[in-house]
């Protein structure tokens, strides 16, 4: 059968599910009146489709996530002009529920793994900056600025490498959930024979099954069979290890194909294939670096405009650049005369026209340098060259053809407002049967305005709820309006204006041709009428087919889209590119490596070297940069550069190869190998190399690093004296004159701790005694003993200042970073170590050092379904994460100083009972020291250590936590909910307002709550309970009266007896 039809390729959609490119042969006037429809896979599909003959029709089957997309063609030969109908249907997988359950299991484990990958990344950044603080002299007498700066310069490599690792993790998680399609592609080489490729495909499926389910299930069975007590922990550790192997293989496979794609692209960019084939790996690397530097340091201009499909049938500048001038390696060796001619042409070229947009700041700077500075150094050489006319730099999404289409049927109200930067470039159909209705466009514009307004109002309302100032609310509203929403509103408005313009032109054209069209239709109706069996005049069937076809051809389809264009206006010289490369290597890799090893930060240094090497490979051998130079993914494989040809391959022309059955089969295999390579590279580029997750993670790590930098700067500028002097002194009422009676409702069962300090009249107030001591840790040293006497009575408790001072001088060299007191009672054989909480930036950094990993692990566990099942292995994983901590940080760990002090007290043999207490950081340190030394520890709002118990030195067990540790946990206080708490704890109420985010973390508020609920008994109440925290006044007893209370605490009592707005 003769095929004289024409092919028309539809633009490929963006998503994989819609990624099939249909090639339809339209009907034509041929002798057999036949038409042929073929389906061609586009590389946006994750797996190739298959043609199937079934019940007399041809089906094209494409696999989706949980269903199949079937395109079934039916040919109608009853009419004079035969037609072919393609029915598109989606067939759901009857095993979708079970398959989703299995993939949910895979996804859960993958999410847990990627979450701990984030824990590692964050800990690396945190330990890096804490080492900066330590190395700067905070804990030593001498600062080392050179090493400090070298460590700081490692930040760019860390940010790029860690964000790339998380981007790989995100792609890995997505691939695991979607059926590991990319893993199958990574496992197959493009030049594999068909039989071997099938074997590799089967092997990849078994590897995925084994690592994600098979090996863990087998371990589970064996441990249960062996009747091991920790069978679930062993199973989870095996599972985590097998997923690690999976992730490492997956990552290195992607890196391999990134490098391979870069090699192929450089061959395409070479002047001849002969030169490329003989190029060494050194030439390959140097040329890739030259292209990267030329792209990175080129001055560019930006242009944002709205276009129609008639205006931009192609993108200027998006083409293969294979001429000699585009070869950076050649520029290095070109002759001076040739370069001088190019320079002269560039200098005489006109300025950048307005249609190329406005240069960015780097473009302006380089243009200004060319104009003002001229030539530098040797005559004939300059740092930058002007590109005239400017070269179009296409985006990756333009090159891959992944624009989405917005039609009348898939339009939704929120789609335009919730669109990302790339989705704003979606093609909007404005004419034809699928065109958007004007009401839809107006609704989208209104929704954008309403959405922007609601976002601003929500942020302002949140600030008002938190009782922020009016100026802060207005400033935030302005920043959101101009920083986040202005561009989105302008884009939507421009789109609507162009839509109106296109519609007006369409209406004008339609009105001018309406009369002539009506006359033609009348003539056709008269000439083409034929009587049917009932005597009615109808149009002849064959003429109707022709008219329908003519209508479809004449029906005009128009679309508009937003274009974000970049143009290259200047480019660096090859010499400058290599100089900058050397500067990058020296400043951001060599110097930081030496600095990290010099300060004995060996774990982070080794990690930095490995991460730096991998990052440099992926940064300089970047296929997305080279693809922009080529201009088309099809052109990468147009030269047959898929690797070594297989046995039986030939170099015949495709048109010749199709003539014989054998040649057609060979041609089909070549096409399949090319599609495999393109599809794999497309998936890698869009999901990993330039995927949106990499940019997102880069911003996340940058913000985290910025926060830690601010805390580090604060740690370097603050002093311990400043933190003490800024503490608010508490005011105690006279002993025996005022009292809080126990509340009539059920009091806390731990008001009287059985193992409290054995001092007179302390049994009923043991919990309040510990809370009071934790408050005292924040008080100025000169009033410490005075308040002890007011609380316990004169001579009952003693602040042993000299013992603490002597220990610090002998053991710690007088340079301790943690503040603590040793308070003894009665005959000085019993005492309590009182540890101060966080008051300085360094202490907040210490909080993050000790408990941030456990806190992030808790969040990851909470986000997972049945996340508690992973709890048994979290302590072991956190211990592995702690190995990257340097010896410098280990030496200055605050808990080690308090543990050493308690051990010295125990070794002295002078004390029969030793206990430890503290609030916030002091409470967390108290819990660690108590478990390590085997003494009772009572913490107020202290972070726990159930998950992180194996990260401390020495480690301790769950039994130690249960036996020795007790924590008081106020409601809505976040800090004591970090890490899992032990069995012994007491939750208490908090009267702070809901909008006071940190109000429940006050040690004084916790003391007031305990005294008000449990009763103060013989202890003096605090004025702050009524004047600051909203509790009722203490009841006068004995000689106490209201006038004396007012004289001590203040005179601004409200009508209901509360002092919430007063100051004592």
Helices and strands as residue ranges (DSSP letters): E 7-9, G 16-18, E 21-25, E 37-40, E 50-54, E 57-63, E 67-76, E 83-92, H 96-133, I 134-138, H 145-152, H 155-177, H 181-187, H 194-209, I 210-214, H 215-225, H 231-269, H 273-277, H 281-296, E 299-308, G 324-326, H 328-333, H 336-347, G 354-356, E 358-359, H 361-372, E 384-393, H 396-400, E 405-406, G 423-425, E 427-431, H 438-465, H 470-480, I 481-485, H 486-512, H 514-527, E 529-531, E 537-539, H 541-554, E 558-572, H 574-585, I 586-590, H 591-598, H 602-620, H 623-630, H 633-636, H 654-657, H 661-684, I 685-689, H 692-717, H 720-725, E 738-739, G 763-765, H 766-776, G 781-783, H 784-792, E 797-799, H 801-810, E 820-825, E 830-835, H 841-863, G 867-870, H 871-881, G 882-884, H 887-891, H 894-908, E 913-919, H 921-933, E 937-940, G 949-951, H 958-964, E 965-970, G 975-977, E 985-988, G 999-1001, H 1003-1014, H 1024-1027, E 1035-1036, H 1042-1049
